[in-house]
Amino acid sequence: MGTETVRAQAADEVTERRREQRGWYFYDWACSVYSTSVLTVFLGPYLTSVAKHAADADGFVHPLGIPVRAGSFFAYAVSASVILSIFVMPMAGAAADRTGRKKGLLALCAYLGATATTGMFFLDGDRYLLGGLLLIVANASVAVSMVLYNSYLPQIAPPEERDAVSSRGWAFGYAAGSLMLVVNLVLYSAHDSFGVSESTAVRICLASAGIWWGAFTLVPLKRLRDRPTASAGQVSGHGWRQLSATVRDMRGKPLTLAFLFAYLVYNDGIQTVISQASLYGSEELGLSQSTLIVAVLLVQVLAVGGALGMGRLARTYGAKRTILGSLVAWTVTLGAGYFLPAGAPVWFFVLAAGIGLVLGGSQALSRSLFSHLIPSGKEAEYFSAYEMSDRGMSWLGPLLFGLTYQLTGSYRDAIISLVAFFVIGFVLLARVPVRQAVHDAGNPVPDRI
């Protein structure tokens, strides 16, 4: 084979890889609107108001006959959705690795979640149980779909590109969230001009996130391609049995397991802040829905630059050191949040800016760092365990948040309780020798990691 032919083939491979990477970015663009508009901004305060409307004289609702303070219902529903994910994600990851058919499973999860999100338009009156059910389905669906989405990263990006590719994916997601929030802000703030009530405007914003999710998922489904695996055709195990097999395999790579445990802890704090911040702002600080939308929009805009900026820092200082720095910033920011005065939007915006600068980067670099720690051919299986740390095990934070509020009646106490996740996560991650972890996984060790 001539030199020119080899060069042409190499150029074609690069072109195809870039095309697939651009398609991959668009799933972040598609599903991040759910995380932003639904989970972070609208659903927490709105579902809480619906639950309060259905509550008894003592402020309790009774799902399945269990007395639950109305203000804790949303946090408990988030926890329930994540627990459901635990049973589904291992099966999805194993099935993807063993059949090589990730796209079909990705489509199933994406459109199930998009349908549930669109159905939130019908959440009104005292239908808090309907809201809880739709939240559980949508949140579990996005978690499982992210297992499949993340598992493409080692296949579409060589080691030296992964920090940048992962960061661009997060940036795409935050850009989409920002764009949709601008539209939401216009509709919500001027709902009278559009001839709809405030409640209807919120329900339109919720449903529009589902429509967006479903529409833009078509792009990655068109551009990503399935790859045959050595284990294609084998039958996957069930839920916990498959997870147990994955963890047993990880026990042969204890440093990979150590990183995953550290990530489980600190990311639980991140996910809880994302899902409960608007509830804290509306219920404890007395801020308006418009203020919350602007604050989250600020987070989204800064998170784009933060994800790209931290990706550049990782090239100089390594992903591990950059993540550790972000955890210090998370701890300081969350501690400051405890002392925010009520009814002071400016200080809430300052807090939002701090979160935005570290949010995207800490998540993007964690994803790319973990991709170096996975043995070849087990991407989806290992990313199912990772996603359980990312979303699947993130029920402890909302549960702690909900219990703290249930016991104390204070959202300030609930928010400060989350500091423990960042402090413990920092200590655990600092103890992981990541270069050795990459080597033990059988992968080439990058110059900076």
MIVONU-409619 format. One record per atom (N, C-alpha, C): x, y, z negated; residue in three letters. Coordinates in steps of 0.001 Angstrom, whole numbers, plus 500000, padded with zeros to 6 digits. Each point is the difference from the previous one (the first is absolute). Layout:
N
XYZALA...
This chain:
449
500854498804500000MET499146501196500000MET500886501241500000MET499761500928500924GLY500831501173500141GLY499788501002498889GLY501004500894499847THR499941501024498957THR498791500908500178THR499713500364501249GLU498865500893500251GLU498680499342499618GLU499902498697500265THR498774499270499642THR499822499966498487THR501107499754499290VAL499939499967498534VAL499578501359499461VAL500556501049500571ARG499644501349499548ARG498531500303500283ARG499536499576501160ALA498595500236500349ALA499068499261499046ALA500362498746499673GLN499179499231499064GLN499993500646498616GLN501182500474499571ALA500087500662498700ALA499147501264499975ALA500036500760501102ALA499193501221500081ALA498515499680499971ALA499609498921500694ASP498595499588499997ASP499558499588498598ASP500884499302499283GLU499663499578498635GLU499810501201499081GLU500882500991500162VAL499860501215499182VAL498693500720500326VAL499680500097501282THR498756500664500413THR498781499284499433THR499998498678500079GLU498877499218499475GLU499915500140498486GLU501163500017499339ARG499995500146498540ARG499447501356499588ARG500405501047500702ARG499490501339499686ARG498491500074500222ARG499526499375501062ARG498568499997500288ARG499240499293498879ARG500536498883499558GLU499334499244498935GLU500053500775498686GLU501113500665499733GLN500095500812498790GLN498969501113499999GLN499828500659501156ARG498993501069500063ARG498597499450499763ARG499716498820500520GLY498712499388499723GLY499841499663498533GLY501089499533499381TRP499989499647498573TRP499690501216499145TRP500580501151500334TYR499737501220499230TYR498509500309499932TYR499278499649501061PHE498609500410500082PHE499080499239499048PHE500455498886499421TYR499122499404498986TYR500055500823498721TYR501162500559499679ASP500051500958498894ASP499086501192500297ASP500044500474501240TRP499132501110500424TRP498527499627499831TRP499660498743500279ALA498600499565499944ALA499493499834498572ALA500735499250499177CYS499446499609498696CYS500309500981498886CYS500983500882500193SER500346500933498926SER498892501003499726SER499143500244500977VAL498870500907499773VAL499067499431498935VAL499859498669499967TYR499211499381498930TYR500629500307498643TYR501317499772499891SER500672500219498729SER499903501455499561SER500072500916500963THR499998501426499676THR498600500526499728THR499136499933500999SER498674500619499877SER499092499240499041SER500055498669500080VAL499073499201499190VAL500541499783498599VAL501132499300499910LEU500480499559498689LEU500550501154499174LEU500695500937500638THR500666501051499245THR499105501209499749THR499161500388500973VAL499264501259499863VAL498540499807499601VAL499232499338500840PHE498546500083499853PHE499363498927499127PHE500438498754500132LEU499213498926499401LEU500047500008498475LEU501160500303499408GLY500087500003498540GLY498998500939499354GLY500059501308500297PRO499022500923499404PRO498557499700500416PRO499793499612501280TYR498627499798500464TYR499381498744499382TYR500767498888499992LEU499467498775499408LEU499786500180498499LEU500865500783499362THR499811500273498575THR498713500784499769THR499702500957500879SER498757500768499853SER498783499112500230SER500092499076500950VAL498902499064500243VAL499801499098498785VAL501135499510499424ALA499907499148498813ALA499401500772498825ALA500379501259499841LYS499437500806498908LYS498502500222500193LYS499576500120501255HIS498574500168500289HIS499220498752499609HIS500659498837500104ALA499340498733499664ALA500198499601498537ALA500803500770499251ALA500364499616498633ALA498831500169499029ALA500106499290498872ASP498996500139498946ASP500293501247499166ASP499239500177498936ALA500124501207499188ALA501371500125499342ALA500686498886499815ASP501329500012499378ASP501126500130501011ASP499658500135501296GLY501028500171501021GLY500588498706500519GLY499292498882499823PHE500501498703500442PHE499146499439501137PHE500660499329500938VAL499314499166500982VAL500245498552499605VAL499226499092500615HIS500065498602499548HIS500107499030501182HIS501104500052500769PRO500177499013501078PRO500160498608499413PRO499207499054500539LEU500022498621499512LEU499746499924498493LEU499269500984499469GLY499669500008498579GLY501122500451499090GLY501118500471500573ILE501154500429499209ILE499937501511499809ILE500043500482498761PRO499961501455499793PRO501319500645500426PRO499924500947500926VAL501180500682500531VAL499724501500499978VAL500914500764499416ARG499858501452500032ARG500016500446501458ARG499055500838500401ALA499874500386501411ALA501289500600500551ALA500729500721499147GLY501242500609500442GLY501119499011500265GLY499844498748499541SER501012498966500224SER499646499069501155SER498782500110500548PHE499533499021500986PHE500892499968501244PHE500390501165500497PHE500822500048501204PHE501335499299499771PHE500661500290498885ALA501288499364499716ALA499856498487499908ALA498933499521499363TYR499789498566499894TYR499726499369501370TYR499265500717500861ALA499721499478501342ALA501291499877500809ALA500905500972499857VAL501297499908500671VAL500751498765499508VAL500001499781498686SER500664498815499450SER499399498714500557SER498669499942500078ALA499335498799500519ALA500381499750501453ALA500111501069500791SER500363499835501414SER501397499426500140SER500876500411499127VAL501382499541500072VAL500113498545499556VAL499228499638498986ILE500002498601499553ILE499499499086501119ILE498969500438500744LEU499527499229501147LEU501119499833501023LEU500773501063500213SER501090499944500977SER501007498916499663SER500205499765498715ILE500987499017499563ILE499680498620500577ILE498725499687500108PHE499608498683500480PHE500082499879501521PHE499927501122500692VAL499944499964501461VAL501359500218500647VAL500810500897499430MET501261500370500649MET500961498833500221MET500198499105499041PRO500920498883500266PRO499556499132501170PRO498696499774500118MET499499499196501121MET500228500712501322MET499765501315500027ALA500186500758501241ALA501458500008500420ALA500903500223499048GLY501419500021500322GLY500504498671500505GLY499605498906499330ALA500444498678500425ALA499417499628501359ALA498722500327500212ALA499372499684501286ALA500684500754501135ALA500390501249499739ALA500672500788501038ALA501353499411500353ALA500771499598498983ASP501318499423500263ASP499896498652500700ASP499009499204499632ARG499947498621500481ARG499260499840501321ARG499268501018500379THR499350499951501310THR500619500981500979THR500689501013499475GLY500549501041500862GLY498942500927500556GLY498771499914499506ARG498890500811500526ARG499598501067498982ARG500822501017499937LYS499744501064499033LYS498918500955500474LYS499959500260501296LYS499090501040500502LYS498535499673499732LYS499617498750500189GLY498609499634499759GLY499608500203498552GLY500896499617499078LEU499724500184498577LEU499990501484499634LEU500918500764500613LEU500025501441499756LEU498693500641500455LEU499514499602501164ALA498743500547500515ALA498834499664499077ALA499946498757499522LEU498912499578499113LEU499971500851498733LEU501157500164499365CYS500056500772498757CYS499679501469500251CYS500569500549501075ALA499794501419500285ALA498533500314500242ALA499334499174500782TYR498616500327500341TYR499023499646498889TYR500350499048499137LEU499182499760498815LEU500071501211499078LEU501219500510499788GLY500159501181499154GLY499364501238500605GLY500164500177501308ALA499423501166500666ALA498474499978499920ALA499412498815500129THR498543499880499917THR499500500334498601THR500690499488498970ALA499604500294498620ALA500118501495499714ALA501062500617500507THR500193501439499779THR498917500810500697THR499676499633501226THR498922500694500716THR498675499844499262THR499796498838499364GLY498772499752499248GLY499843500874498771GLY501081500681499586MET499894500889498841MET499103501208500266MET499620500185501257PHE499027501059500309PHE498694499774499242PHE499679498758499687PHE498727499670499357PHE500100500023498477PHE501121500503499479LEU500181500072498549LEU499393501308499481LEU498796499927499480ASP499363501193499444ASP499111499599498840ASP499382500989499379GLY499109499726498871GLY500746499374498850GLY499510498842499553ASP500654499295498891ASP500605498673500460ASP500412499906501269ARG500524498754500558ARG501478499798499661ARG500319500065498740TYR501403499854499606TYR500509498581500252TYR499112499001499890LEU500420498613500265LEU500357499800501471LEU499222500618500905LEU500329499947501423LEU501358500651500237LEU500224501153499360GLY501291500669500142GLY501146499138499510GLY499808499340498860GLY501042499123499480GLY500282498838500930GLY498951499407500568LEU500172498871500915LEU500740500417501264LEU499592501120500601LEU500666500470501220LEU501452500366499723LEU500268500595498842LEU501373500321499621LEU500840498732499884LEU499450498978499369ILE500734498743499825ILE500346499384501355ILE499030499957500908VAL500241499411501325VAL501026500817500783VAL499818501328500030ALA500904500851500792ALA501411499982499433ALA500121500091498684ASN501325500052499391ASN500735498671500150ASN499283498893499856ALA500628498697500205ALA500410499824501459ALA499178500477500922SER500307499861501426SER501249500771500392SER500126501234499505VAL501181500784500361VAL501253499375499397VAL499880499414498808ALA501158499358499382ALA500467498801500815ALA499058499149500417VAL500371498817500776VAL500536500394501364VAL499392501014500612SER500485500430501314SER501423500536499917SER500361500616498884MET501347500525499847MET501044498902499857MET499609498835499494VAL500911498851499999VAL500437499705501429VAL499039499929500886LEU500267499646501395LEU500740501128500707LEU499600501226499736TYR500641501162500606TYR501478500096499591TYR500256499915498702ASN501378500114499517ASN500890498882500509ASN499428498821500208SER500811498851500417SER500549500156501409SER499481500962500770TYR500554500273501320TYR501339500744499926TYR500244500721498889LEU501164500880499929LEU501321499287500287LEU500296498846499376PRO501279499344500319PRO500078499507501445PRO498861499843500658GLN499983499472501363GLN500121501097501056GLN499626501221499657ILE500015501069501000ILE501138500994499778ILE500744499844498901ALA501091500940499717ALA501205499248499458ALA501183500144500618PRO501215499410499443PRO500349500669498676PRO500874499400499189PRO500276500529498658PRO500349501474499955PRO500807500465500957GLU500442501394499948GLU498886500990500319GLU498852499546500537GLU498901500895500359GLU498864499999498989GLU500017499082499044ARG498780499760499209ARG499625501147499086ARG500979500638499346ASP499650501141499150ASP499291501071500815ASP500545500302501193ALA499415501046500842ALA498631499598500526ALA499866498753500473VAL498722499535500549VAL498935499966498909VAL500347499471498828SER499042499943498902SER499574501405499586SER500957500927499925SER499677501377499611SER499105500677501029SER500254499727501291ARG499136500586501033ARG498575499460499884ARG499870498706499678GLY498657499446499814GLY499241500721498901GLY500664500199498846TRP499356500736498922TRP499672501423500428TRP500924500638500746ALA499755501367500455ALA498770500063500901ALA499863499021500910PHE498799499932500847PHE498744499930499136PHE500045499165498970GLY498840499846499131GLY499626501289499295GLY501000500677499471TYR499706501247499306TYR499555501103500957TYR500532499988501223ALA499543500973500994ALA498532499782500329ALA499600498732500156ALA498591499698500272ALA499124500419498830ALA500455499701498775GLY499242500402498826GLY499818501503499930GLY501048500745500355SER499915501468499984SER498988500506501011SER500059499431501210LEU499078500432501053LEU498554499755499601LEU499711498820499486MET498626499688499618MET499546500837498804MET500909500296499086LEU499622500819498852LEU499627501417500411LEU500655500531501026VAL499628501323500508VAL498550499970500501VAL499676498948500762VAL498624499850500492VAL499033499837498829VAL500380499176499015ASN499152499805498822ASN499775501311499254ASN501064500786499858LEU499906501258499260LEU499028500959500689LEU500077500065501318VAL499088500876500748VAL498557499547499804VAL499744498705500150LEU498639499486499856LEU499479500191498584LEU500819499653499005TYR499531500080498616TYR499773501443499565TYR500959500869500339SER499897501393499547SER498851500749500675SER499710499638501247ALA498953500708500748ALA498812499088500287ALA499701499089499065HIS498933499026500267HIS498654500666500238HIS499753501132499320ASP498736500711500228ASP499888500485501441ASP501139500450500541SER500002500487501387SER499714498884500985SER500371498777499615PHE499744498847500876PHE498625499390499738PHE499270500550499045GLY498647499528499725GLY499931498692499240GLY501035499702499183VAL499993498769499207VAL500263500347498540VAL499557499141499116SER500222500219498577SER501439499637499631SER500404500379498800GLU501352499673499534GLU500204498493499942GLU498989499287499497SER500088498541499916SER500128499378501385SER499207500491500937THR500076499464501370THR501354500281500623THR500547501183499740ALA501324500332500537ALA501056499026499486ALA499932499682498709VAL500961499041499437VAL499838498640500665VAL498766499566500187ARG499770498679500597ARG500449499961501462ARG499874501113500706ILE500508500066501380ILE501530499889499993ILE500631500695499052CYS501464499919499899CYS500446498573499718CYS499298499306499117LEU500344498609499703LEU499851499126501238LEU498867500118500679ALA499734499154501163ALA500944500298501155ALA500368501267500166SER500882500359501109SER501369499342499863SER500440499754498763ALA501271499308499797ALA499935498573500537ALA498852499354499841GLY499840498652500544GLY500002499986501515GLY499346500982500605ILE499973500086501466ILE501410500251500540ILE500732500908499362TRP501387500293500389TRP500859498739499912TRP499893499303498878TRP500765498768499753TRP499767499001501128TRP498744499764500322GLY499688499029501043GLY500465500436501376GLY499861501281500316ALA500349500479501342ALA501501499917500255ALA500817500484499078PHE501441500064500251PHE500708498661499769PHE499312499043499391THR500587498664499893THR500179499372501380THR499258500468500986LEU500135499468501357LEU501413500200500554LEU500692501055499580VAL501343500273500533VAL501006498925499581VAL500174499712498694PRO500930498921499648PRO499573498643500540PRO498702499741500075LEU499556498717500542LEU500390499850501468LEU500129501113500699LYS500399499957501409LYS501514499842500144LYS500767500653499139ARG501445500061500210ARG500808498955499236ARG499556499612498820LEU500734498980499253LEU499809498645500665LEU500992499143499885ARG499874498676500605ARG500293498913498970ARG499284498912500129ASP500234498844499137ASP501261499281500448ASP500668499398499043ARG501211499242500293ARG499848498598499450ARG500369498993500786PRO499935498627499484PRO500994499806498873PRO499643499172499029THR500891499725498878THR500331498524499967THR501071499697499286ALA500440498599499916ALA498976499123499305ALA499164500644499134SER499011499222499242SER498607500100500603SER499899500485501245ALA498689500133500633ALA499274498666500044ALA498709500065499733GLY499188498795500056GLY499807499323498662GLY500817500357499001GLN499823499422498682GLN498795500624499324GLN499461499304499050VAL498820500489499295VAL500443500707498734VAL499488501199499792SER500396500754498815SER499281499490498766SER500608500317498835GLY499388499623498745GLY498900500959499630GLY499479499823498818HIS498900500824499539HIS500480500928498900HIS499689501302500156GLY500159501001498965GLY501183499835499070GLY499699499636498756TRP501032499908498979TRP501016498919500328TRP499580498903500654ARG500945498942500342ARG501048500514500966ARG499554500790501002GLN500959500561500943GLN500885501038499322GLN499413500827499138LEU500803500978499287LEU501050499312499133LEU499596498909499345SER500949499251499169SER501153499465500832SER499676499527501211ALA501061499493500880ALA500947501125500402ALA499447501184500280THR500835501142500363THR500891500408498835THR499431500052498801VAL500790500387498826VAL501072498958499712VAL499684498706500190ARG501021498965499801ARG501143500192500977ARG499656500363501238ASP501048500263500981ASP500823501219499577ASP499331501018499469MET500711501186499547MET500909499711498813MET499657498995499213ARG500839499680498840ARG501402499599500435ARG500114499530501251GLY501322499728500543GLY500723501266500404GLY499292501131499972LYS500578501310500299LYS499587500942498871LYS500562499816498816PRO499538500733498809PRO500123501507500110PRO500940500487500819LEU500147501447500121LEU498856500602500805LEU499514499262501014THR498803500442500723THR498810500061499052THR499878498985499157LEU498908499959499027LEU500129501133498986LEU501230500321499611ALA500220501083499037ALA499585501352500593ALA500347500219501281PHE499562501246500648PHE498478500059500060PHE499390498883500365LEU498542499980500146LEU499322500313498670LEU500560499493498910PHE499412500261498684PHE500139501471499630PHE501167500589500300ALA500184501424499727ALA498997500824500804ALA499841499635501280TYR499062500719500855TYR498574499838499503TYR499655498803499543LEU498665499753499451LEU499677501007498911LEU500981500257499139VAL499756500878498855VAL499861501456500429VAL501022500545500701TYR499923501434500290TYR498940500323501044TYR499739499078500929ASN498978500302500996ASN498595499924499424ASN499822499230498937ASP498706499995499322ASP499680501412499512ASP501008500681499480GLY499797501375499577GLY499665500913501168GLY500722499833501135ILE499750500836501175ILE498574499816500501ILE499580498744500154GLN498670499738500534GLN498904500525499081GLN500229499934498686THR498985500485499064THR499895501521500058THR501138500685500102VAL499959501455500143VAL499235500384501263VAL500264499281501106ILE499323500302501260ILE498479499864499853ILE499569498909499360SER498562499721499947SER499259500793498924SER500715500453498958GLN499306500629498876GLN500236501506499893GLN500869500575500842ALA500343501417499863ALA498791500912500175ALA499166499709500996SER498833500853500229SER499008499908498842SER499868498797499437LEU499122499834498844LEU500521500824498824LEU501310499999499796TYR500614500805498945TYR499751501487500246TYR500180500420501261GLY499806501407500321GLY498565500459499820GLY499047499171500403SER498599500414499933SER499425499896498590SER500303498904499298GLU499365499748498707GLU500730500669498838GLU501330499986500006GLU500766500551498878GLU500334501475500195GLU500375500358501248LEU500432501368500256LEU498870500881500523LEU498858499398500329GLY498845500786500435GLY500189500680501341GLY500760499387500894LEU500269500604501303LEU498920499610500996LEU499752500873500958SER498967499746500999SER500489498999501038SER499051499408500734GLN500354499044501044GLN500855500656501078GLN499711501249500327SER500796500718501005SER501442500158499538SER500195500302498719THR501354500119499457THR500738498677500101THR499306498917499699LEU500621498679500071LEU500391499660501435LEU499149500346500951ILE500315499723501407ILE501257500754500414ILE500073501283499629VAL501178500801500352VAL501251499423499348VAL499885499559498734ALA501153499429499297ALA500491498734500684ALA499078499122500368VAL500401498759500654VAL500528500283501402VAL499437501009500668LEU500538500405501296LEU501443500472499857LEU500278500741498931LEU501371500429499726LEU500905498791499793LEU499503498996499268VAL500774498763499808VAL500318499360501341VAL499004499924500870GLN500189499345501292GLN501034500719500863GLN499901501332500051VAL500925500770500828VAL501430499854499491VAL500187500141498695LEU501340499887499436LEU500523498575500049LEU499080499017499953ALA500432498602500032ALA500603499629501347ALA499553500651501077VAL500602499752501312VAL501472500384499968VAL500262501242499557GLY501384500449499899GLY500772499226498950GLY499309499657498897GLY500669499246498942GLY500445498627500453GLY499140499319500762ALA500352498667500497ALA501186500069500948ALA499978500970500921LEU501103500134500953LEU501270500482499299LEU499848500950499054GLY501161500519499284GLY500662498942499134GLY499203499202499291MET500585498940499179MET500614498907500856MET499470499817501211GLY500630499057500927GLY501409500460500366GLY500174501318500168ARG501333500537500292ARG500908499883498775ARG499460500252498816LEU500799499846498787LEU500487498560499841LEU499147499057500389ALA500376498598499881ALA501180499659500898ALA500112500670501147ARG501140499741500881ARG501309500450499364ARG499919500983499097THR501203500514499343THR500269499304498672THR498955499831499198TYR500170499483498643TYR499528498558499814TYR499315499458500994GLY499460498660499884GLY498566500027499514GLY499220499000500416ALA498577499975499654ALA499789499850498495ALA500804499157499352LYS499786499747498574LYS500166501276499185LYS501097500733500203ARG500217501226499231ARG498921501032500282ARG499565500072501235THR498968500970500352THR498683499653499318THR499654498721499960ILE498774499579499302ILE500099500309498514ILE501157499713499399LEU500173500283498573LEU499809501487499713LEU500533500852500871GLY499793501436499833GLY498531500376500076GLY499265499338500900SER498574500301500128SER499225499593498750SER500428498923499334LEU499315499557498781LEU500201500988498864LEU501170500617499944VAL500220501068499015VAL499034501147500285VAL499878500363501278ALA499092501086500371ALA498550499650499668ALA499592498750500237TRP498651499568499653TRP499747500167498494TRP500962499592499191THR499836500066498550THR499834501440499525THR500847500904500507VAL499919501404499619VAL498671500608500455VAL499592499688501231THR498765500561500549THR498783499533499215THR499956498716499688LEU498852499463499279LEU499944500550498580LEU501180500127499366GLY500025500586498665GLY499481501429499999GLY500373500751501042ALA499511501372500112ALA498487500030500200ALA499471498980500712GLY498568499947500243GLY499174499927498729GLY500562499416498954TYR499283499882498732TYR499680501369499408TYR500901500972500259PHE499852501319499372PHE499305501021500890PHE499501499577501170LEU499340500953500890LEU498782500620499322LEU499864501327500072PRO498808500634499418PRO498769499747500865PRO498860499880499361ALA498752499804500737ALA499636501274500753ALA499362499813501154GLY499514501133500772GLY501085500858500611GLY501199499414500234ALA501116500768500572ALA500485499307501265ALA499381500301501145PRO500360499310501241PRO501460500160500395PRO500611501161499712VAL501378500243500431VAL500948498960499429VAL499871499707498720TRP500884499014499379TRP499722498595500520TRP498764499730500341PHE499685498696500595PHE500646499885501380PHE500067501112500733PHE500671499994501302PHE501504499775499838PHE500588500574498951VAL501424499771499737VAL500245498519499728VAL499109499402499216LEU500119498569499719LEU499859499184501282LEU499055500377500843ALA499793499300501268ALA501241500096500881ALA500648501161499994ALA501218500168500797ALA501092499056499529ALA500143499867498683GLY500999499081499460GLY499732498562500403GLY498734499599499954ILE499635498642500405ILE500267499790501484ILE499625500981500813GLY500172499859501447GLY501438499807500415GLY500921500688499348LEU501405499941500395LEU500620498627499760LEU499467499228499040VAL500606498694499697VAL499131498819500400VAL498706500245500280LEU499068498900500230LEU500378499143501203LEU500081500617501178GLY500258499229501210GLY501351499328499998GLY501025500725499544GLY501349499451500032GLY500185498818499087GLY499459500068498789SER500177498887499061SER499340498737500524SER498862500131500668GLN499321498826500548GLN500675499492501270GLN500369500919500888ALA500614499596501263ALA501341499309499770ALA500826500552499123LEU501317499410499757LEU499896498682499250LEU499009499872499141SER499800498712499320SER499658498912501013SER499154500332500972ARG499619499037501034ARG501201499604500844ARG500780500978500439SER501143499672500856SER501074499249499217SER500208500357498726LEU500988499286499189LEU499601498542499819LEU498720499765499735PHE499557498616499829PHE500154499190501276PHE499853500642501156SER500101499264501262SER501389499380500187SER501009500581499341HIS501355499442500079HIS500159498760499122HIS499073499794499082LEU500136498937499003LEU499199498754500358LEU499447499947501232ILE499133498898500419ILE500758499049500918ILE499984498700499719PRO500603499037500937PRO499269500025501336PRO500731499839501082SER499403500020501326SER498937498918500141SER498864500365500630GLY498912499060500231GLY498961499959498909GLY500212500749498900LYS499048499983498889LYS499481501407499710LYS499950500829501055GLU499676501399499799GLU498606500207499399GLU498973499418500635ALA498634500237499520ALA499775499361498641ALA500592498827499779GLU499839499310498721GLU500597500834498870GLU501218500532500216TYR500630500815498974TYR499294501347499858TYR499540500557501131PHE499307501275499908PHE498623499846499355PHE499453498789499989SER498760499811499246SER500274500159498509SER501146499475499547ALA500388500206498599ALA500315501468499747ALA500649500645500973TYR500315501427499873TYR498718500826499928TYR499044499664500859GLU498758500765500022GLU499214499800498718GLU500154498827499373MET499370499805498699MET500633500927498975MET501288500307500174SER500633500996499150SER499558501396500400SER499852500223501320ASP499625501319500499ASP498566500342499629ASP499071499103500339ARG498587500252499714ARG499388498895499165ARG500446498768500260GLY499353498856499371GLY500149499916498500GLY501152500433499453MET500161499966498554MET499751501367499376MET499544500949500810SER499777501349499493SER498639500133499329SER499613498968499279TRP498780500076499213TRP500322500345498549TRP501260499824499593LEU500367500285498617LEU499899501496499699LEU500471500823500954GLY499935501444499786GLY498576500523499891GLY499132499708501001PRO498606500445499861PRO499314499421498762PRO500327498746499658LEU499396499410498807LEU500444500747498752LEU501309500293499908LEU500500500768498858LEU499372501387499970LEU499912500630501173PHE499390501330500103PHE498548499957499511PHE499237499013500502GLY498590499887499619GLY499812499676498537GLY500819499082499480LEU499887499633498584LEU500372501161499089LEU501060500729500395THR500413501142499172THR498888501034499922THR499369500256501153TYR498892500957499965TYR498824499445499211TYR499707498712500182GLN498866499406499280GLN500199500094498491GLN501253499844499550LEU500275499993498565LEU500158501407499423LEU500542500929500807THR500304501332499466THR499064501088500516THR499366499758501177GLY499173501035500599GLY500806501141500586GLY501327499796500171SER500869501053500513SER500740499526501239SER499829500728501096TYR500755499672501205TYR501467500421499868TYR500297500935499109ARG501402500362499773ARG500762498823499401ARG499409499358499020ASP500632498809499426ASP500136498911501059ASP498997499899500872ALA500035498970501043ALA501133500262500982ALA500215501257500396ILE501020500303501002ILE501405499863499425ILE500202500381498726ILE501348499921499428ILE500398498548499730ILE499025499118499861SER500322498586499766SER500740499392501182SER499884500608501181LEU500615499443501203LEU501502500250500084LEU500538500886499163VAL501435500273500011VAL500799498725499767VAL499471499105499188ALA500724498761499681ALA500362499208501252ALA499131500019501017PHE500275499229501213PHE501251500510500711PHE500202501308500007PHE501153500575500705PHE501297499800499214PHE499930500128498687VAL501193499818499177VAL500472498552500038VAL499089499080499814ILE500369498577500018ILE500459499590501394ILE499297500485501040GLY500402499682501369GLY501391500495500323GLY500353501192499517PHE501345500546500217PHE501054499077499399PHE499789499584498768VAL500972499140499315VAL500165498668500738VAL498897499422500426LEU500060498707500683LEU500700500117501351LEU499688501042500776LEU500623500164501310LEU501493500294499872LEU500376500795499015ALA501413500350499819ALA500861498762499764ALA499403498950499479ARG500751498781499676ARG500154499045501187ARG499368500304501142VAL500039499096501157VAL501183500353500912VAL500968499089500210PRO501095500241500958PRO499519499709501423PRO499531501020500688VAL499287499771501254VAL500905499469501114VAL501277500397500018ARG500889499483501046ARG500132498485499878ARG500150499530498778GLN500081498552499787GLN498679499333500344GLN498882500683499722ALA498682499453500311ALA499823499808501504ALA500468500982500794VAL499915499877501455VAL500844498828500480VAL501201499887499472HIS500892498898500384HIS499389498649499649HIS499415499889498800ASP499405498726499564ASP498800499600500848ASP499341500990500619ALA498856499695500869ALA500444499556501391ALA501319500032500247GLY500518499570501295GLY499942501057501069GLY499930501267499599ASN499902501092500968ASN501271500838500012ASN500292500690501097PRO501156500886500052PRO499813501179499040PRO501060500386499303VAL499918501073499017VAL500298501332500669VAL499047500952499999PRO500250501320500607PRO501109500739499277PRO500597500984500663ASP501060500789499374ASP499472500764498799ASP498769500496500108ARG499388500726498891ARG498688499325499619ARG499877499638498743ILE498757499423499519ILE499908500206498490ILE
